[in-house]
């Protein structure tokens, strides 16, 4: 499991500070919700934690089994699902699974057949992603995250495009595959982070 230490983490776009002086320790295996209104900077923070978006000031340190991991290496230890991350539309479902798991180990030796069953995508293995509904694509994004054997899972608006049944499916997936992992959820929908015992309210880190 990954431990994360943010020390005076700050991000500015041009003259606007998105968040400033965020210092927090995220213990290995803990579950966190990053909350705030639309446009408040939740996604900016999670992209910084994923090392996709460098900080303007401060630092983020990562530790796996008490060994420090560099920002350049952290991608090997995480998966991320977010609305702004696109799936390759021309791939079939099986092609996406084959491609993704060339870069990530499979969690608990799941077979592709088991993954497809967990995502309720039976009978769609040869279908290209551009034929999927928005809900099917979202289930696939979440499945790719949670079926990967990584200690850090980052989820931005995880139930976007999911109906009530899909929200329940997502929570069951977290319950089944999210144990023993550090999970951060960006959300302003309380249903998405019922399992999170900790919260970072991004608007607490705005310049007053």
SVG drawing of the C-alpha trace seen along z (x, -y; Angstrom):
<svg xmlns="http://www.w3.org/2000/svg" viewBox="-31 -37 44 53">
<polyline fill="none" stroke="black" stroke-width="0.4" points="0.0,0.0 1.2,-3.5 1.6,-6.3 1.5,-9.9 2.9,-13.0 1.8,-16.4 3.9,-19.3 2.7,-22.8 1.3,-21.6 0.2,-24.5 -1.0,-24.9 -1.5,-28.1 -2.8,-28.7 -1.6,-32.1 -2.5,-34.4 -5.1,-32.2 -4.2,-29.8 -6.2,-26.6 -5.1,-25.4 -2.4,-26.6 -0.4,-25.2 -2.0,-21.8 -0.1,-19.7 -1.5,-16.3 -0.4,-12.7 -2.3,-9.9 -1.5,-6.6 -1.1,-3.4 -4.4,-1.7 -6.6,-4.6 -9.6,-5.8 -10.0,-9.6 -12.6,-11.7 -11.5,-15.0 -14.6,-17.2 -15.6,-20.6 -17.9,-22.4 -17.6,-22.1 -14.6,-23.9 -13.0,-24.1 -9.8,-22.2 -10.5,-18.6 -9.3,-17.2 -6.3,-19.5 -5.3,-18.0 -5.8,-14.4 -3.8,-15.0 -1.0,-16.5 -1.1,-13.4 -0.9,-11.2 2.2,-13.2 0.4,-14.3 0.4,-18.0 3.4,-19.4 2.9,-21.6 3.8,-25.2 5.1,-25.1 5.6,-22.4 6.1,-18.7 4.4,-15.3 6.3,-12.3 5.3,-8.6 6.3,-5.6 5.7,-1.9 6.5,0.6 8.5,-2.2 10.6,-2.8 10.4,-6.2 9.1,-6.2 10.1,-9.0 7.5,-11.1 8.9,-9.6 8.2,-6.1 4.8,-6.5 2.8,-5.7 3.9,-2.1 2.1,-2.0 -1.3,-3.6 -4.3,-3.5 -6.6,-6.4 -10.2,-6.7 -11.4,-10.1 -13.8,-11.7 -10.9,-13.5 -9.1,-10.2 -10.3,-8.7 -10.4,-5.0 -9.1,-4.0 -12.4,-3.9 -11.2,-1.7 -10.1,1.1 -12.5,4.0 -13.0,4.9 -10.6,7.8 -8.0,5.7 -8.2,3.0 -7.8,5.7 -4.8,7.2 -3.3,3.8 -3.8,2.5 -2.4,5.6 0.8,5.5 1.6,2.6 -0.2,3.6 -0.2,6.9 -3.6,8.6 -5.1,8.5 -5.7,11.9 -5.0,13.7 -8.3,12.7 -9.0,14.0 -10.3,11.7 -13.6,13.7 -13.9,13.0 -13.2,9.3 -15.8,9.1 -18.3,10.8 -17.6,8.5 -18.2,5.5 -21.5,7.0 -20.0,6.8 -20.6,10.4 -21.5,10.7 -19.5,7.5 -15.9,8.8 -15.5,8.3 -17.4,5.0 -15.4,1.8 -15.5,-0.8 -17.1,-3.4 -20.2,-1.1 -20.3,-1.1 -22.8,-3.3 -21.5,-5.9 -22.3,-3.6 -20.5,-0.6 -17.4,-2.8 -17.5,-4.0 -17.8,-0.4 -14.8,0.5 -12.7,-2.5 -13.4,-1.4 -12.8,2.2 -9.4,1.4 -8.5,-0.4 -9.6,2.1 -8.5,5.2 -4.9,3.9 -2.6,5.1 -1.6,1.6 -1.5,0.2 -2.9,-3.2 -6.3,-3.8 -7.4,-7.3 -11.0,-7.9 -12.4,-11.2 -16.2,-11.3 -16.4,-7.5 -20.2,-7.2 -20.5,-9.7 -22.8,-8.1 -23.9,-5.4 -27.5,-5.0 -28.6,-3.9 -27.9,-0.3 -24.5,-1.3 -23.7,-3.2 -24.5,-0.1 -22.3,1.9 -19.4,-0.5 -19.7,-0.4 -19.8,3.4 -16.7,3.4 -14.9,1.2 -15.9,3.5 -14.7,6.6 -11.5,5.2 -10.6,2.1 -9.4,3.6 -5.7,3.3 -5.3,0.3 -5.0,-3.4 -8.0,-5.0 -8.7,-8.7 -12.1,-9.7 -12.7,-13.2 -16.4,-13.9 -19.3,-16.2 -21.7,-13.2 -21.7,-11.6 -22.8,-8.3 -19.4,-7.9 -17.4,-8.0 -19.5,-6.3 -16.5,-4.1 -14.0,-7.0 -13.2,-7.6 -11.2,-10.8 -11.9,-14.0 -10.0,-16.8 -12.2,-19.7 -10.4,-21.6 -12.0,-24.9 -10.3,-24.9 -7.0,-25.4 -8.0,-28.5 -6.4,-31.9 -8.9,-33.8"/>
</svg>
